[in-house]
Amino acid sequence: MDVGGKARADDGLGGAGRDAGEPEAKPRIQSAVRTVDVLQAVARAGSSGVSARDLSLDLKLPRQVIYHLIHTLLSVNMLRQVGGKNYVLGLGAANLAHGYRRQTSAPDYLAGYAERAAAETRETAYVVGWVDSEIVVLATARSQSAIHAAEPLPGTTGNAHARASGKLLLAMSTDDEAQAYLARAPLTARTENTLTDSQAIASELDRIRQTWVAVERGEYAIGLSCMAVPIGRPPARLALGISAPAERFEQNFDAYVASLQKIARASNVT
């Protein structure tokens, strides 16, 4: 991976995937799509699981169809039943989770950027980048402060419109690529501060391009703020970010920007 490479350079993590203007292939087997939908819905549920009734309502599928899919997934250990009528992911799903993390794991040197950022800022730090056509957390480092933001798991995706690192990567992508991502990604309002209007998001991306520093204040979670800078010369395919409690974020804002930019511009970090 060329940290300082151009936006279209091969980054060793799947690059940009298909061209933004190329139409996405439609699923061919409806039952396979429905099975995946059930697994994803169960994965989104809490530790108590989700009932067949709620799956039916969530996925807008007949209850009988849901039961057939559930029984199939139970038989291959992809689901298990808890509490009498609810379902959670089964032991078979662990293989998928482990495989995903292993196959999307970043080169070891990327962890050095997150570790150094966490050490210098004492905040939760992470490296985020493009994997195919998705924005993915690649490496993380835990804050050493007693009160700190939760550490995102490597492999985490989604809500790029509400994350500083996601906004930065969208700002550094081509217009077609950013528009394609935002068109297929749900612009969920994580908080009352989250930008969900496409025009407002476009204006925010333009602002980021002026400084190559992305900031969000309470858009992903109330009480937390985040910032991100490019790793290497922008436009880049990787971002270095931190999350911090809002008050501490404002008190140390300039120092955080300076630290992240210094670390992200280094050719080698160990």
Phi and psi in degrees as a GROMACS rama.xvg file:
@    title "Ramachandran Plot"
@    xaxis  label "Phi"
@    yaxis  label "Psi"
@TYPE xy
-95.8096  104.047  ASP-2
-60.3064  -36.6962  VAL-3
-96.8366  15.5209  GLY-4
-72.1646  175.076  GLY-5
-77.8829  165.992  LYS-6
-59.3035  -30.7157  ALA-7
-96.6396  2.53914  ARG-8
-67.9168  152.307  ALA-9
-70.148  120.237  ASP-10
-99.9239  3.80924  ASP-11
78.9442  1.61484  GLY-12
-120.624  23.5807  LEU-13
105.006  -6.80096  GLY-14
61.4672  -147.017  GLY-15
-92.384  -0.987089  ALA-16
71.9105  -149.781  GLY-17
-67.1633  157.305  ARG-18
-62.159  145.482  ASP-19
-60.3038  -31.0195  ALA-20
-84.3322  -7.20288  GLY-21
-80.4361  129.565  GLU-22
-66.802  145.073  PRO-23
-74.7817  141.662  GLU-24
-70.1609  138.365  ALA-25
-83.24  143.385  LYS-26
-58.9475  142.972  PRO-27
-98.7197  -31.4803  ARG-28
-114.094  108.725  ILE-29
-62.1597  -39.137  GLN-30
-65.1676  -33.6688  SER-31
-68.2263  -40.4032  ALA-32
-63.0163  -42.8575  VAL-33
-65.1784  -37.5187  ARG-34
-62.9904  -43.8064  THR-35
-64.5386  -39.528  VAL-36
-59.8987  -40.9468  ASP-37
-63.6249  -45.9654  VAL-38
-60.7942  -42.0206  LEU-39
-68.1572  -37.6514  GLN-40
-66.0361  -41.1554  ALA-41
-65.6494  -38.3674  VAL-42
-63.9804  -30.4025  ALA-43
-78.3047  -16.4603  ARG-44
-73.2379  163.711  ALA-45
-75.8005  -174.932  GLY-46
-65.1188  -20.4345  SER-47
-82.8028  -5.78446  SER-48
83.6274  -165.036  GLY-49
-142.991  145.536  VAL-50
-87.1042  164.015  SER-51
-62.3509  -37.4431  ALA-52
-60.7628  -46.2569  ARG-53
-67.7828  -35.5412  ASP-54
-63.0267  -41.2182  LEU-55
-60.8645  -44.0995  SER-56
-68.536  -42.6324  LEU-57
-65.3073  -43.7975  ASP-58
-93.6432  -5.35228  LEU-59
57.4436  46.7741  LYS-60
-122.219  149.304  LEU-61
-58.2034  146.52  PRO-62
-57.5044  -39.0064  ARG-63
-63.6538  -38.6906  GLN-64
-63.6533  -43.7662  VAL-65
-59.5021  -43.3896  ILE-66
-62.7704  -41.4863  TYR-67
-60.9929  -44.6402  HIS-68
-65.5297  -42.3392  LEU-69
-61.4903  -46.4993  ILE-70
-62.4558  -36.5181  HIS-71
-64.7417  -44.2291  THR-72
-69.498  -32.8589  LEU-73
-64.2477  -38.3296  LEU-74
-68.9607  -21.1511  SER-75
-112.017  17.7151  VAL-76
63.7067  22.6967  ASN-77
-86.1745  -19.3576  MET-78
-131.966  158.506  LEU-79
-141.225  154.287  ARG-80
-94.3842  137.546  GLN-81
-134.974  149.875  VAL-82
62.2425  21.6718  GLY-83
91.6868  -48.0322  GLY-84
-134.924  1.11454  LYS-85
-103.007  162.5  ASN-86
-130.89  140.481  TYR-87
-128.211  170.497  VAL-88
-63.4765  141.93  LEU-89
-90.7778  178.195  GLY-90
-63.3894  -29.0629  LEU-91
-63.4338  -29.1764  GLY-92
-68.5236  -23.1236  ALA-93
-61.6619  -35.0407  ALA-94
-63.3406  -38.6718  ASN-95
-64.9529  -44.0251  LEU-96
-62.6332  -46.4728  ALA-97
-64.3444  -41.5266  HIS-98
-64.4624  -40.3076  GLY-99
-61.6973  -47.5231  TYR-100
-63.8159  -38.7316  ARG-101
-66.5262  -41.7174  ARG-102
-79.583  -18.9626  GLN-103
-106.329  9.10111  THR-104
-64.3907  141.655  SER-105
-83.4574  158.885  ALA-106
-54.2576  145.489  PRO-107
-54.3914  -35.1653  ASP-108
-65.5403  -23.0455  TYR-109
-65.7171  -32.4216  LEU-110
-60.2911  -28.9078  ALA-111
-61.644  -35.4786  GLY-112
-64.1296  -46.1921  TYR-113
-65.9461  -41.6698  ALA-114
-64.8542  -41.8987  GLU-115
-68.9055  -38.6086  ARG-116
-63.8352  -40.7676  ALA-117
-65.3708  -38.531  ALA-118
-68.0689  -40.9961  ALA-119
-77.9777  -36.5878  GLU-120
-96.1982  -18.0831  THR-121
61.5488  27.957  ARG-122
-119.603  164.331  GLU-123
-64.4117  128.78  THR-124
-128.653  157.366  ALA-125
-161.311  157.136  TYR-126
-111.206  131.387  VAL-127
-126.028  142.786  VAL-128
-155.67  176.626  GLY-129
-82.6777  132.253  TRP-130
-124.022  111.49  VAL-131
55.0345  -117.896  ASP-132
-111.316  22.181  SER-133
-119.302  149.059  GLU-134
-94.9379  121.351  ILE-135
-131.607  139.265  VAL-136
-72.7514  123.882  VAL-137
-104.141  -33.3889  LEU-138
-153.162  146.284  ALA-139
-136.922  160.061  THR-140
-144.074  136.255  ALA-141
-80.9316  144.316  ARG-142
-68.3743  147.421  SER-143
-95.7904  0.696403  GLN-144
-81.6676  149.519  SER-145
-62.8364  -41.3804  ALA-146
-107.693  118.443  ILE-147
-152.644  166.93  HIS-148
-74.2274  149.23  ALA-149
-63.9602  147.802  ALA-150
-84.5303  119.024  GLU-151
-69.7363  142.722  PRO-152
-75.8669  139.613  LEU-153
-55.2608  137.368  PRO-154
98.466  -8.90724  GLY-155
-64.3551  135.42  THR-156
-131.246  174.717  THR-157
93.2007  161.134  GLY-158
57.8598  33.166  ASN-159
-60.1548  -30.0965  ALA-160
-68.6252  -17.4366  HIS-161
-107.416  1.59411  ALA-162
-113.483  141.044  ARG-163
-61.094  -43.1046  ALA-164
-64.6232  -39.3863  SER-165
-65.4  -42.9551  GLY-166
-62.2162  -41.0812  LYS-167
-62.9903  -45.4199  LEU-168
-64.5706  -37.1327  LEU-169
-66.3611  -39.2647  LEU-170
-65.0174  -30.6806  ALA-171
-88.5214  -6.4309  MET-172
-86.5049  173.683  SER-173
-71.8729  161.091  THR-174
-58.7537  -43.3446  ASP-175
-62.484  -41.7611  ASP-176
-67.141  -43.0952  GLU-177
-64.4479  -44.2419  ALA-178
-64.3892  -39.4466  GLN-179
-64.6112  -41.3969  ALA-180
-64.1175  -48.5166  TYR-181
-67.2949  -27.3442  LEU-182
-71.6742  -32.0157  ALA-183
-97.9441  -16.0384  ARG-184
-92.5454  133.976  ALA-185
-67.847  126.587  PRO-186
-87.904  70.4335  LEU-187
-71.5223  138.387  THR-188
-82.7665  94.317  ALA-189
-64.8721  -37.9868  ARG-190
-141.95  178.762  THR-191
-69.3979  -11.5775  GLU-192
-91.6296  -10.6485  ASN-193
-67.4031  131.708  THR-194
-78.3188  122.457  LEU-195
-123.313  -8.25719  THR-196
-83.6698  127.901  ASP-197
-60.3547  -35.8118  SER-198
-68.9327  -39.1341  GLN-199
-65.506  -38.7093  ALA-200
-66.6115  -41.5941  ILE-201
-60.5505  -40.6553  ALA-202
-64.5892  -38.4206  SER-203
-65.7501  -40.558  GLU-204
-63.6451  -38.6687  LEU-205
-62.1427  -40.965  ASP-206
-63.8737  -41.7278  ARG-207
-61.9842  -36.2728  ILE-208
-65.9931  -16.2878  ARG-209
-76.6214  -30.034  GLN-210
-124.083  -17.0694  THR-211
56.6841  32.5526  TRP-212
-126.662  121.399  VAL-213
-104.973  139.804  ALA-214
-136.775  139.79  VAL-215
-134.69  137.904  GLU-216
-120.501  103.133  ARG-217
68.4618  20.3055  GLY-218
-84.5123  -35.686  GLU-219
-89.0018  -39.4852  TYR-220
-151.959  134.74  ALA-221
-63.4526  135.212  ILE-222
91.8461  -6.37956  GLY-223
-121.041  147.667  LEU-224
-130.984  153.471  SER-225
-137.027  154.608  CYS-226
-141.759  158.45  MET-227
-150.311  148.537  ALA-228
-133.033  158.231  VAL-229
-70.2334  144.814  PRO-230
-91.4117  114.352  ILE-231
91.2224  -172.623  GLY-232
-79.6457  127.101  ARG-233
-73.2263  150.23  PRO-234
-76.4818  134.743  PRO-235
-124.209  172.275  ALA-236
-105.562  3.93917  ARG-237
-133.239  148.755  LEU-238
-133.607  145.982  ALA-239
-109.773  125.733  LEU-240
-135.437  163.543  GLY-241
-135.554  155.619  ILE-242
-124.766  142.387  SER-243
-150.731  154.816  ALA-244
-55.3229  140.728  PRO-245
-55.4741  -44.2822  ALA-246
-65.2435  -44.9158  GLU-247
-67.0334  -33.636  ARG-248
-59.3172  -46.6551  PHE-249
-69.1512  -37.8063  GLU-250
-64.8023  -31.1652  GLN-251
-116.084  17.9762  ASN-252
-53.703  -54.1582  PHE-253
-62.3101  -40.1368  ASP-254
-65.7546  -38.6415  ALA-255
-64.0792  -44.6206  TYR-256
-59.5794  -47.1761  VAL-257
-62.2076  -42.6119  ALA-258
-64.8419  -47.3353  SER-259
-63.7186  -42.6688  LEU-260
-63.9122  -40.1254  GLN-261
-62.4828  -46.2922  LYS-262
-67.3266  -44.6067  ILE-263
-68.295  -24.3854  ALA-264
-88.6801  -8.80869  ARG-265
-67.9889  141.614  ALA-266
-75.6935  -28.9445  SER-267
-141.022  130.544  ASN-268
-129.371  128.75  VAL-269
